[in-house]
Amino acid sequence: MRSNAWLVYSVLGFALAGCAATPQPEQGTVNREPTTANRNTTVRPVETAHRYADVNGVRLHYAEAGDGKLILFLHGFPEFWYAWKDQLSEFGKDHRAVAVDMRGYNLSSKPPEVEAYRLATLVEDIKQLADHLGAKRFVLVGHDWGGVVAWSFAIAHPDRLEKLVIINAPHPAIFGREIATNPAQQQASQYMSQFRAPGAEAALSANNYAALADGILGEGIKQGYITEQDRVAYIEAWSQPGALTGGLNYYRAMGGASGPGAGGAPNAGSGAPSAASFAVRVPTLVIWGERDQFLLTGNLKGLEEFVPDLRIEQVPDAGHWIVHQKRELVNRVMRGFLSGAGW
């Protein structure tokens, strides 16, 4: 009992920082347009449609709103398309805004093999999804693991992107350096070993996902930026068969690596990475909540060496979940970057 409790709190460290079968559309919370109570009421609601794309050997579910140039949103652990519901409402006004359930999550396919979650495969998912959506060039936005995939996509396929937006997600070369040389980041990253542990699913799903719900959503419910309807939606997504294992397999696919390599590039933790190997030749905005306890601000130091066209927006009073905590700020800063105003 004691070891289980220790595992719960260990695997929740990151959260507290701030399939063979083809899935079919469901009528539950996660596949409906968010209600007014579940939206940021300062943005005009736009219709959200739910669709599927068969790409790279899996079926990916995605939500989309609006028309125009594609802006594609990638979520992290343990979220799903719904994490971007306010951005769909905002950017769907003048873009084709698409938020995907990454492979392994919610209504997308959940291959059982850990190898199916390697970074190069995830990057290929996004490339083929963009092809499916008919976008030769587009804007890519990623948070957490979605940001890691977005960094890697930009390194591997800069010709496909107009702009890149990263929210609290480390560049692979910088993260490799921090893991190798920064004791604080080493300590902050201990949760990764627990995410790979065989008992992680049981610990996180106990009592109707109480540990995840309390650790990720509890503070937001107290402060009012997460609603009870949001909590129900997240529990429904986590309850999809295989979804929790799918999310944890992102960490397991890293193996013992100290940091994820980018789309087949050499792992940054294997030595001093060259700027050329990990260069991001795309105009890039990084938004970073400074209170992120597990992805420290050291991940911003020297970033300009790898990203020549870089803007960084540091937010002192936000943490890892800045997309929810500061949704209006995130939308405003993204708007300025996409329009070029003030940059």
N, C-alpha and C positions, 0 to 999 in steps of 0.2 A: 504493500500500500504506500509505504514511504517512497519507494523508488518511482512509483507511478506519479506521485505528486511532484517529485523532483523533475521528472520528465516533462510534465505539463508546463511547469514554470520555465524550464529550460527552453523548450520549443516555442514558448510564447515570447521569448526574448525579442525576436524580430518584430512580432506583432505589436508588442507594447511600445516599440519605437514609434513611435508615432503611428479504340475498342472495336472491337470487331463488329459489334452491332451498330447499325446506323441510327443515330438519334433522330427522333421525330419532334416536331413542334408540340409544346405542351401549353396548357391553358393556365398554368400557375403564375405566381407573382412575377417571376423573372422574365416571362415572355410577354408581358403586357406593357403598354406604355405607362410610365410612372404617373401616379395620380398627382393632382395639384399639391396635396399635402406632402408629397414625397419629392417635390422639385424645389429648386431655388425659385421663389416666386418673382424674383426681379428679372427673370428672363422669360421671353415669350415662348409658350409651349409650341412645339412643332411635332408633327406626326412622326412616330417612330414605327418602322416596319422591321420585321424579323425574317431573316432568310438564311439559307445554307449554301455553302460552296464546297464542292468536292475537289480537294487540292492535295497534292503531295501524299496521296495514300490515306488521307483522313477526311472527315467531313467537319467543317468548321461552321459553327453558328455565329451570326453577327446581327447587330442591330444597326439600322441606318436612318438618317433623317436628312432632308434637304436635297438640293441639287447643286451642281457646279463642280469645281475642282475637288478632288478627293483629299480629305484629311482623315487619317487612319489612326485610331487610338488602341494602344496595347496595355493591358492591365498586368499587375503582378500578383504575387501570392499574398493572401488567399482570396483574391477578388474575382471578378468576372465582368462582362461587358457593362453591367449596371453601375460600376464605379465611375463611368464617364457619362452618366445620364444627363447631368447638368451641362456638360460640354456638347452633347448631342443637341440639346435645346438651343444653346448659344450659337454654335458654329454651323448648325443645320440651317440657320437663317440665310447663309450665303455660300455654303460649301455642301458637298456631299460628305456628311460626317458619318463615319463608320466605326463602331466599337465592336471588336471581335472577342468571342470566348476563345482564348488560346487553347491549343490542344491540351487535353487532360482536364479541362475545366467545364463545369456546368453542362451545357447541351452539346458541346463539341465532342468529337471522338476521343477516347481515352485508351490509347494503346497500352497493353500491360507491360511491355518490355521497357526497362530503364533506358536502354540505348535509343529508344524512339524519342527521347527528350534532349538529345545532345544539341548544342547551340547551333551547329551548322544546319541541322534539320529544322529547327525553329525559324531560322532565317529564311530557309527555303519555303516554309509555310507562308511567310509574309510576302515573299516574292510572287509565289503562285496565286495568292489571294488578290494581290494588286493586279495581276494579269487577268484574273477572273472578273475583277471589277472594271476592267478596261482602262486602267490608269497607267500610262507610260511613265509619268512623273507625278509625285504627290508629296504631301506633307505628312511626316510620321511623328507621332507623339507616344512616348512611353514612360511608364512609372514602374519603379521597382524592377522585377524580372522583365516586365515589358520594356523598361528602359534599357536593360542589358541587351535584349534582343534588338532594340532600335539602334543602339550604338553599333552593334555588330553588323546590322543590315547596312548602316551608313558606311562602315568601313569596307564592306564587301561590294556594295552596289551604289556608289555615290551618284552615278548617272541617273538613278531612278528617283532621286529625291530633290525636291525644290528647297525644302527646309526641314530641320530636325528640331524637335522639342523634347528635352529630357527633364524628368521630374524625380528628384531623389533616387538616382540610379547611377552607379559608378562606371566610369570608363574602364574597360578591362585592363589597360596598361597601368593606369593610376591605381586601381584597386590592387593589382599585383604588387606594385611598389609598396603600397600601404601595408598589405599583409606581410610582406617580407621585412619591412623596416620599422613599422610603427606599432609598438606594444599595445597602445590603446585600441587601435583597429583590430589587432589580433584578438584581444580580449572581447571586443564588441562582436566579433564574428564567431564566437564559440557556439552560438545557436545552430550554425550550419551542421555541425556533427550530430546534434540531436535531431535535426530534421531528417537526417539520413537513417536514424535508428529504426529498427524493426517495430518498436512499440509506439512510434509517433502517431500513427492513425488512431490507435485505441485511446491514447491519452487525449488527443484533440477532439475526438468524436464523443467522448463520454458525456453523459447527462445532456443529450441533445446539443452537443457542440458548445457547452457552457464556457469552456476555457477560451475558445476562439471568440465567441460572442462577447464575453466580458472583456477580454484583452484588446480586441480590435475595435469593437463598437461601443463598449461601455462608457468610456469618457465622452465620446461624441453624443451619446444619448443624454448624458448629464448636462452637457453644454448646449445641446439643442441643434447641432449640425448633423446628427444622425437621428432618424425617427424610428418608432417602433415598426413601421412598415418596412423600413430599410432592414431592420434586424430579421424580420420574417423572410424577406427576399434573400438575404445572405444565407440563412439556415437552409432554405430550399435549395440554393445552389450547391452548398456543401454536401447536402444529402443526396445529390444525384449519384447513382452507382459508380464507384471508381473515381469520383472527383477529388477526394482528399488525397488519395494515392497519386493521382495524376499530377497534382500541384507539388507534392513532396518529391516526385521523381525528377523535377527540375534540379533539385539539390543533389539527389543521388546520382544523376547523370554526370555531375561534376567530379564524382569520385573523390580522390584525395587532392585534387587540384587546389591551389591556393587562390585561384581566381579564374573566371571563365575566359577562354580564348575567344576570339572574334571570328565567327564564320569560317573556321578552318585555319585561321592564323595561329602562330605559335602561342602557347600560353604565356601570359604576361608575367606570371610568377616564376618562370623558369630562369630568369636572369634579367638584366637591364634591357627593357624593350626598346627597339628603335622607333623613332617617331614615324618613319616611313611605313613600318609594318602596321601601325595602329592609327594612321592618320585619318581624320574625318574631314573630307574635302566638301563639306556641305555647310551652308550658314546654319549655325546652331545656337539655340537658346537653352540654357540650363537654369531651372528653377529649383532652389534648394531650401527646404525647411531646416534651419540650423539646429533645432532641438531634436533632430533624428539621433537617437542614442546608439544606433547600431550601424549606420552608415555615416561616418563622421565627416566633418568639413575638410579634413585632410584630403579627401577625395577630389577637392577642387584645386588643390595646389599644383601648379605646373600644367594644368589642363590645356592652357593655350599653346603649349608645345606640340600637342597632338591635334588641336582644333584651331586652325589659324583664324577662322571667321567665327568668333565666339562672343556671346553675351551671357553674363551670369547675373541672375537675380537671387540674392540671398535674402531670406525672410527670417529675422531673428526670433519671432514669436510663433513659429510654426514648426511642426515635427514631420515625421515620415508621412503622415496622412494629410499632407497639405492640400491635396486635391479636394478633400472634404472640408477641412478646417478653414481654408481660405479660397473658396471656389470663385468668388468675385475677383479677388486679386489675381488668381491663376488665369482666369478668362481675360482680364484686362491686359495683363502682361503679354499673354499669347497674342491678343489682338494687335497690340502695338508692334510686336515682332513680325507678325504676318503681313501687316500693312506697311512696315518700314518706318512708321511714324516714331520719331524720337530715338531712332537707333542709328 
